[in-house]
């Protein structure tokens, strides 16, 4: 297949979308598919173009056998709704314009969470007269409402109408969770065009590292029990709850929280940490993918954190799978939902209801004092990782694309039951 894939983020960016699209496309290229990714100059989350790149109208390179075409966008930091929307809209316009001039693919795929990317994908599929597949990684704009970034009003309602139109215009929707599928079905999207392909992790890309004593010393984490959050510091993650928890554990100096990454609320979290005088919280700026294993090695618990809102019951955070790849016991803080079910079924960690810092603090204390329990959780975490491999995800999605290309329903038919 000749696949044209649209995504706003791609390596060297390291957020969930960039990693998911890249690692999956590596398998497709290895299997003989021709993959072209249409993206922007890397700049997330700081809103500054990475060294070695320029924000040009067209910039081409090849990464791991994948043809990458980067287009000019309005570059903005990951903070402030208006600037981010300008960024999204500029990508939509540039990607549509540049994509129109590119070779005709067999099909066009575009990924959310920002669905202006999907608008560009839908436009290009129409222009090229090929099928359009929408990968649904987030219920956007519902998640925007959930984090309070936009209020109910005519703009949000118009955006939701556009969202539904994109689902209906697509040849298929690939949802990352069963909950997304159920939401779409409840809103009238045909079941035949929805396939569920859960997220995953490429275990081979996450080699384990020994604890680096120099790094531990630099961060003041020598001899500490470390609860590590490694990922985007965004509105959806409610990391203020981590500060509330750290404050309740301030009398336990041997327990520390390490937050690695960047995002819309990182500066606010750092300022709040200083205002409260918390000495048990460490902030580390975003680090290259090649370095991330050194920080996971420092973690005694892998913290995965989401805001307390019903919308996030539908989300399965990709960092949960990454923690499995590093064989870390997982501490999932979220509303009840599919992610909690996966954790319970795998035995890879412990779930804590969102926005309950007292409960979280008690559990951290309990786990810090129970080496045997942590070791058992870590072992089951490592065993669970292959069940959510990136290769499995790549193969399942390639099968969906092949079915779409041949005019078949997006989801594979259930096997027929033998009659008695």
MARPA-353687 format. One record per residue (C-alpha): residue number from 1; residue in three letters; z, x, y. Coordinates in Angstrom, 2 decimals, padded with zeros to 5 digits. Example, Ala and Ser with C-alpha at 12.3 -4.5 7.8 and 13.67 -1.06 7.14 Angstrom:
  num  residuo       zz       xx       yy
    1      ALA   007.80   012.30  -004.50
    2      SER   007.14   013.67  -001.06
***
This chain:
  num  residuo       zz       xx       yy
    1      UNK   000.00   000.00   000.00
    2      UNK  -000.55   000.99   003.61
    3      UNK   002.72  -000.03   005.28
    4      UNK   003.23  -000.11   009.03
    5      UNK   006.98  -000.25   009.65
    6      UNK   008.47  -001.00   013.09
    7      UNK   011.99   000.12   013.90
    8      UNK   013.65   000.93   017.21
    9      UNK   015.65   003.76   015.60
   10      UNK   014.59   006.56   013.27
   11      UNK   015.84   010.10   012.48
   12      UNK   017.02   012.32   013.97
   13      UNK   019.05   009.27   015.07
   14      UNK   021.79   008.55   012.53
   15      UNK   022.70   004.88   012.94
   16      UNK   022.43   002.42   010.06
   17      UNK   018.90   001.21   010.82
   18      UNK   017.48   004.72   011.21
   19      UNK   019.04   005.89   007.96
   20      UNK   018.07   002.78   005.98
   21      UNK   014.41   002.82   007.06
   22      UNK   014.00   006.57   006.62
   23      UNK   015.62   006.96   003.20
   24      UNK   013.80   003.96   001.78
   25      UNK   010.44   005.06   003.20
   26      UNK   010.90   008.48   001.59
   27      UNK   010.79   006.80  -001.81
   28      UNK   007.72   004.75  -000.86
   29      UNK   005.88   007.87   000.27
   30      UNK   006.93   009.67  -002.92
   31      UNK   005.54   006.78  -004.98
   32      UNK   002.14   007.06  -003.32
   33      UNK   002.34   004.45  -000.57
   34      UNK   001.04   005.34   002.89
   35      UNK   003.91   004.72   005.30
   36      UNK   003.63   004.82   009.08
   37      UNK   006.75   004.23   011.18
   38      UNK   006.30   003.01   014.76
   39      UNK   009.44   003.86   016.72
   40      UNK   010.73   005.28   020.01
   41      UNK   011.85   008.72   021.15
   42      UNK   015.28   009.38   019.61
   43      UNK   018.00   008.60   022.16
   44      UNK   020.67   006.41   020.48
   45      UNK   023.53   005.95   021.32
   46      UNK   023.89   008.20   024.38
   47      UNK   020.69   006.98   026.02
   48      UNK   019.40   010.55   026.38
   49      UNK   016.25   011.78   024.63
   50      UNK   017.15   014.31   021.94
   51      UNK   016.21   017.98   022.42
   52      UNK   012.71   018.74   021.19
   53      UNK   011.39   015.28   022.11
   54      UNK   009.98   013.69   025.24
   55      UNK   009.67   010.05   026.21
   56      UNK   005.86   010.02   026.04
   57      UNK   003.45   007.15   025.64
   58      UNK   002.51   008.47   022.19
   59      UNK   004.15   011.23   020.18
   60      UNK   003.25   011.92   016.53
   61      UNK   004.96   013.84   013.74
   62      UNK   005.39   013.77   009.96
   63      UNK   008.88   013.52   008.47
   64      UNK   009.29   013.75   004.68
   65      UNK   005.75   012.54   004.09
   66      UNK   006.15   009.63   006.53
   67      UNK   003.79   009.38   009.50
   68      UNK   005.92   008.77   012.59
   69      UNK   004.45   007.47   015.85
   70      UNK   006.86   007.36   018.79
   71      UNK   006.16   005.28   021.90
   72      UNK   007.48   005.36   025.44
   73      UNK   010.44   003.07   026.20
   74      UNK   013.01   002.41   028.89
   75      UNK   015.80   004.69   027.72
   76      UNK   019.30   003.34   028.25
   77      UNK   022.77   004.11   026.84
   78      UNK   024.21   001.75   024.24
   79      UNK   026.29  -000.11   026.80
   80      UNK   025.52  -003.03   029.08
   81      UNK   023.47  -005.99   027.89
   82      UNK   020.86  -005.97   030.65
   83      UNK   019.90  -002.33   030.26
   84      UNK   019.78  -002.60   026.48
   85      UNK   017.54  -005.66   026.66
   86      UNK   015.19  -003.78   028.98
   87      UNK   015.12  -001.02   026.37
   88      UNK   014.33  -003.56   023.63
   89      UNK   011.63  -005.30   025.66
   90      UNK   009.97  -002.02   026.62
   91      UNK   009.78  -001.04   022.95
   92      UNK   008.25  -004.41   022.12
   93      UNK   005.52  -003.95   024.73
   94      UNK   004.79  -000.29   023.95
   95      UNK   004.81  -000.78   020.18
   96      UNK   002.43  -003.73   020.44
   97      UNK   000.07  -001.82   022.72
   98      UNK   000.01   001.39   020.68
   99      UNK   000.03  -000.41   017.34
  100      UNK  -003.06  -002.38   018.33
  101      UNK  -005.01   000.87   018.47
  102      UNK  -003.78   002.15   015.11
  103      UNK  -005.52   001.91   011.77
  104      UNK  -005.28  -001.48   010.07
  105      UNK  -002.44  -001.52   007.51
  106      UNK  -002.10  -003.74   004.46
  107      UNK   000.97  -005.34   005.98
  108      UNK   003.42  -004.98   008.85
  109      UNK   007.19  -004.82   008.42
  110      UNK   009.74  -004.92   011.24
  111      UNK   013.51  -004.66   011.07
  112      UNK   016.33  -006.14   013.10
  113      UNK   019.07  -006.20   014.48
  114      UNK   017.17  -006.36   017.74
  115      UNK   014.44  -008.84   016.97
  116      UNK   012.19  -007.93   019.90
  117      UNK   011.12  -005.29   017.37
  118      UNK   010.19  -008.19   015.09
  119      UNK   008.24  -009.82   017.91
  120      UNK   006.12  -006.66   018.15
  121      UNK   005.68  -006.67   014.38
  122      UNK   004.63  -010.30   014.36
  123      UNK   002.17  -009.65   017.18
  124      UNK   000.60  -006.70   015.38
  125      UNK   000.34  -008.58   012.10
  126      UNK  -001.48  -011.37   013.92
  127      UNK  -003.81  -008.93   015.70
  128      UNK  -004.53  -006.99   012.51
  129      UNK  -004.74  -010.19   010.42
  130      UNK  -002.30  -008.94   007.80
  131      UNK   000.99  -010.33   006.44
  132      UNK   004.17  -009.86   008.44
  133      UNK   007.53  -009.18   006.74
  134      UNK   010.76  -009.52   008.73
  135      UNK   013.68  -007.44   007.44
  136      UNK   016.84  -009.25   008.51
  137      UNK   019.68  -006.75   008.96
  138      UNK   021.76  -008.85   011.34
  139      UNK   021.92  -012.44   012.55
  140      UNK   020.81  -011.59   016.07
  141      UNK   021.42  -013.27   018.57
  142      UNK   024.38  -014.91   016.79
  143      UNK   026.13  -011.53   016.68
  144      UNK   025.59  -011.10   020.43
  145      UNK   027.41  -014.38   021.02
  146      UNK   030.14  -013.29   018.60
  147      UNK   030.96  -010.11   020.52
  148      UNK   030.86  -011.91   023.87
  149      UNK   027.89  -009.96   025.19
  150      UNK   026.08  -013.18   026.11
  151      UNK   027.40  -016.66   026.80
  152      UNK   025.93  -019.91   025.57
  153      UNK   023.20  -020.98   027.94
  154      UNK   019.47  -021.46   028.32
  155      UNK   018.66  -017.77   027.71
  156      UNK   020.58  -017.64   024.46
  157      UNK   019.15  -020.97   023.29
  158      UNK   015.62  -019.78   024.06
  159      UNK   016.32  -016.57   022.15
  160      UNK   017.49  -018.55   019.12
  161      UNK   014.33  -020.66   019.22
  162      UNK   012.29  -017.45   019.23
  163      UNK   014.37  -016.17   016.32
  164      UNK   013.58  -019.25   014.22
  165      UNK   009.91  -019.07   015.18
  166      UNK   009.77  -015.48   013.90
  167      UNK   011.29  -016.46   010.57
  168      UNK   008.79  -019.28   010.18
  169      UNK   005.78  -017.19   011.26
  170      UNK   006.62  -014.41   008.83
  171      UNK   005.09  -014.18   005.38
  172      UNK   008.51  -013.17   004.07
  173      UNK   012.04  -012.47   005.25
  174      UNK   013.95  -009.72   003.47
  175      UNK   017.66  -010.42   004.00
  176      UNK   020.26  -007.72   003.43
  177      UNK   022.89  -010.23   002.30
  178      UNK   023.10  -013.51   000.39
  179      UNK   024.92  -014.97   003.39
  180      UNK   021.90  -014.29   005.63
  181      UNK   019.71  -016.12   003.11
  182      UNK   022.04  -019.11   003.07
  183      UNK   022.08  -019.21   006.88
  184      UNK   018.28  -019.23   007.04
  185      UNK   018.00  -021.93   004.40
  186      UNK   020.50  -024.07   006.28
  187      UNK   018.29  -023.77   009.36
  188      UNK   015.18  -024.91   007.56
  189      UNK   013.50  -021.64   006.60
  190      UNK   011.64  -022.01   003.30
  191      UNK   013.48  -020.54   000.31
  192      UNK   010.18  -019.26  -001.10
  193      UNK   009.80  -016.76   001.70
  194      UNK   013.35  -015.32   001.57
  195      UNK   014.25  -012.38  -000.67
  196      UNK   017.64  -010.67  -000.76
  197      UNK   017.60  -006.88  -001.01
  198      UNK   021.08  -005.50  -000.44
  199      UNK   021.65  -002.32   001.48
  200      UNK   022.38   000.92  -000.30
  201      UNK   022.99   004.63  -000.05
  202      UNK   021.09   007.71  -001.18
  203      UNK   023.80   009.55  -003.08
  204      UNK   021.76   012.77  -003.27
  205      UNK   021.75   012.98   000.52
  206      UNK   025.56   013.01   000.65
  207      UNK   026.67   016.23  -001.06
  208      UNK   030.44   016.61  -001.21
  209      UNK   032.06   019.31   000.89
  210      UNK   035.41   021.00   000.48
  211      UNK   037.89   020.51   003.30
  212      UNK   037.01   022.97   006.07
  213      UNK   040.35   024.41   007.26
  214      UNK   038.79   025.65   010.49
  215      UNK   037.50   022.17   011.34
  216      UNK   040.81   020.60   010.38
  217      UNK   042.61   023.05   012.67
  218      UNK   040.20   022.39   015.55
  219      UNK   040.93   018.67   015.30
  220      UNK   044.66   019.11   014.80
  221      UNK   044.46   017.52   011.35
  222      UNK   045.98   020.28   009.22
  223      UNK   048.34   018.74   006.68
  224      UNK   047.65   015.22   007.98
  225      UNK   046.87   012.07   006.03
  226      UNK   043.56   011.12   007.68
  227      UNK   042.18   007.60   008.05
  228      UNK   038.55   008.21   009.04
  229      UNK   036.12   005.88   010.77
  230      UNK   032.62   007.39   010.90
  231      UNK   030.02   005.23   012.63
  232      UNK   029.06   003.34   015.76
  233      UNK   031.84   002.43   018.19
  234      UNK   030.41  -000.95   019.21
  235      UNK   031.55  -004.38   020.28
  236      UNK   031.09  -005.67   016.73
  237      UNK   033.62  -003.21   015.32
  238      UNK   036.75  -004.14   017.32
  239      UNK   038.18  -000.64   017.14
  240      UNK   040.94  -001.59   019.57
  241      UNK   042.62  -002.92   016.42
  242      UNK   042.69   000.68   015.15
  243      UNK   044.53   001.75   018.30
  244      UNK   047.02  -001.10   017.81
  245      UNK   047.57   000.13   014.26
  246      UNK   047.92   003.76   015.35
  247      UNK   050.51   002.71   017.91
  248      UNK   052.57   001.02   015.17
  249      UNK   052.42   004.26   013.15
  250      UNK   053.30   006.57   016.03
  251      UNK   056.62   007.38   014.34
  252      UNK   054.69   008.79   011.35
  253      UNK   053.12   011.96   012.83
  254      UNK   051.77   012.98   009.41
  255      UNK   049.32   010.03   009.56
  256      UNK   046.29   010.39   011.86
  257      UNK   043.18   008.37   012.68
  258      UNK   039.83   010.13   013.19
  259      UNK   036.98   008.22   014.86
  260      UNK   033.60   009.96   014.64
  261      UNK   030.52   008.68   016.48
  262      UNK   029.41   007.10   019.73
  263      UNK   028.71   003.67   021.10
  264      UNK   029.28   001.10   023.79
  265      UNK   033.08   001.15   023.73
  266      UNK   033.82   004.79   022.89
  267      UNK   034.75   005.79   026.46
  268      UNK   036.93   002.69   026.78
  269      UNK   038.71   003.50   023.52
  270      UNK   039.34   007.08   024.60
  271      UNK   040.73   005.94   027.95
  272      UNK   042.97   003.38   026.25
  273      UNK   044.23   006.02   023.80
  274      UNK   045.18   008.26   026.69
  275      UNK   046.81   005.39   028.62
  276      UNK   048.98   004.49   025.63
  277      UNK   049.84   008.12   024.98
  278      UNK   048.68   007.98   021.37
  279      UNK   048.78   011.44   019.81
  280      UNK   047.72   010.32   016.33
  281      UNK   044.09   009.43   017.20
  282      UNK   041.23   011.95   017.30
  283      UNK   037.77   011.23   018.72
  284      UNK   034.74   013.23   017.59
  285      UNK   031.34   012.76   019.26
  286      UNK   028.26   011.95   017.15
  287      UNK   027.38   014.73   014.73
  288      UNK   024.08   015.51   012.96
  289      UNK   023.54   013.97   009.54
  290      UNK   023.66   017.44   008.02
  291      UNK   027.23   017.88   009.31
  292      UNK   028.67   014.49   008.46
  293      UNK   029.93   015.57   005.02
  294      UNK   032.38   018.00   006.64
  295      UNK   034.07   015.09   008.40
  296      UNK   034.09   012.83   005.36
  297      UNK   035.82   015.68   003.50
  298      UNK   038.74   015.40   005.93
  299      UNK   039.24   011.70   005.17
  300      UNK   041.89   010.47   002.77
  301      UNK   040.75   006.90   003.45
  302      UNK   037.33   005.72   004.60
  303      UNK   037.83   003.01   007.23
  304      UNK   035.17   000.31   007.59
  305      UNK   035.95  -002.06   010.46
  306      UNK   034.49  -005.32   011.81
  307      UNK   035.47  -007.85   014.46
  308      UNK   037.32  -011.03   013.50
  309      UNK   034.53  -013.58   013.87
  310      UNK   032.85  -015.88   011.33
  311      UNK   029.47  -014.26   012.05
  312      UNK   030.74  -011.03   010.52
  313      UNK   031.62  -012.76   007.27
  314      UNK   027.88  -012.46   006.59
  315      UNK   027.71  -008.68   007.16
  316      UNK   027.87  -005.89   004.58
  317      UNK   028.51  -002.68   006.57
  318      UNK   026.36   000.22   005.40
  319      UNK   029.27   002.62   005.93
  320      UNK   030.97   001.04   002.94
  321      UNK   028.22   002.39   000.70
  322      UNK   028.33   005.77   002.41
  323      UNK   032.06   006.00   001.68
  324      UNK   031.25   005.28  -001.97
  325      UNK   028.75   008.14  -001.99
  326      UNK   031.52   010.48  -000.83
  327      UNK   033.93   009.01  -003.44
  328      UNK   036.40   007.92  -000.80
  329      UNK   038.84   005.04  -001.24
  330      UNK   037.69   002.36   001.18
  331      UNK   039.84   000.46   003.63
  332      UNK   037.76  -002.53   004.72
  333      UNK   038.98  -004.46   007.76
  334      UNK   036.88  -007.58   008.23
  335      UNK   036.75  -011.35   007.96
  336      UNK   036.54  -012.58   004.35
  337      UNK   032.98  -012.55   003.06
  338      UNK   030.39  -010.76   000.97
  339      UNK   031.60  -007.25   001.83
  340      UNK   035.14  -008.06   000.70
  341      UNK   033.75  -009.52  -002.54
  342      UNK   031.78  -006.34  -003.26
  343      UNK   034.88  -004.24  -002.66
  344      UNK   037.01  -006.44  -004.88
  345      UNK   034.43  -006.47  -007.70
  346      UNK   033.93  -002.72  -007.60
  347      UNK   037.59  -001.80  -007.18
  348      UNK   036.50   000.86  -004.69
  349      UNK   039.09   000.05  -002.07
  350      UNK   041.29  -002.49  -000.37
  351      UNK   040.40  -005.33   001.97
  352      UNK   042.54  -006.22   005.00
  353      UNK   041.94  -009.31   007.19
  354      UNK   040.58  -008.42   010.62
  355      UNK   042.76  -008.35   013.74
  356      UNK   046.06  -007.90   011.87
  357      UNK   047.31  -004.43   012.89
  358      UNK   050.77  -004.98   011.36
  359      UNK   049.23  -005.61   007.94
  360      UNK   046.86  -002.67   008.33
  361      UNK   049.67  -000.33   009.37
  362      UNK   051.81  -001.28   006.35
  363      UNK   048.88  -000.77   003.98
  364      UNK   048.05   002.65   005.46
  365      UNK   051.69   003.67   004.96
  366      UNK   051.66   002.42   001.37
  367      UNK   048.43   004.23   000.50
  368      UNK   049.57   007.43   002.22
  369      UNK   052.53   007.51  -000.17
  370      UNK   050.66   006.62  -003.36
  371      UNK   048.45   009.47  -004.54
  372      UNK   047.77   007.89  -007.92
  373      UNK   046.51   004.63  -006.43
  374      UNK   044.24   006.46  -004.02
  375      UNK   042.85   008.61  -006.82
  376      UNK   042.06   005.50  -008.88
  377      UNK   040.35   003.83  -005.92
  378      UNK   038.35   006.99  -005.20
  379      UNK   037.18   007.22  -008.81
  380      UNK   035.98   003.60  -008.80
  381      UNK   034.34   004.15  -005.41
  382      UNK   032.28   007.01  -006.84
  383      UNK   031.32   004.95  -009.89
  384      UNK   030.16   002.08  -007.66
  385      UNK   027.80   004.17  -005.51
  386      UNK   024.90   004.29  -008.03
  387      UNK   024.99   000.49  -008.27
  388      UNK   023.89   000.38  -004.63
  389      UNK   021.41   003.24  -004.68
  390      UNK   018.76   003.57  -002.01
  391      UNK   016.17   004.02  -004.75
  392      UNK   017.05   000.58  -006.13
  393      UNK   016.76  -000.91  -002.65
  394      UNK   013.41   000.83  -002.04
  395      UNK   012.03  -000.39  -005.36
  396      UNK   013.17  -003.99  -004.86
  397      UNK   011.73  -004.13  -001.35
  398      UNK   008.45  -002.55  -002.48
  399      UNK   008.22  -005.31  -005.08
  400      UNK   008.69  -007.92  -002.36
  401      UNK   005.95  -006.32  -000.25
  402      UNK   003.62  -006.25  -003.24
  403      UNK   004.24  -009.93  -003.94
  404      UNK   003.57  -010.81  -000.31
  405      UNK   000.37  -008.77  -000.34
  406      UNK  -000.83  -010.77  -003.34
  407      UNK   000.10  -014.13  -001.85
  408      UNK   003.13  -014.74  -004.06
  409      UNK   006.61  -016.03  -003.07
  410      UNK   008.86  -013.34  -001.61
  411      UNK   011.56  -013.70  -004.22
  412      UNK   010.97  -013.00  -007.88
  413      UNK   011.09  -016.17  -010.00
  414      UNK   014.18  -016.74  -012.11
  415      UNK   013.57  -016.03  -015.80
  416      UNK   012.92  -019.21  -017.75
  417      UNK   015.68  -020.36  -020.05
  418      UNK   014.81  -020.98  -023.65
  419      UNK   014.91  -024.65  -024.55
  420      UNK   017.09  -025.79  -027.40
***
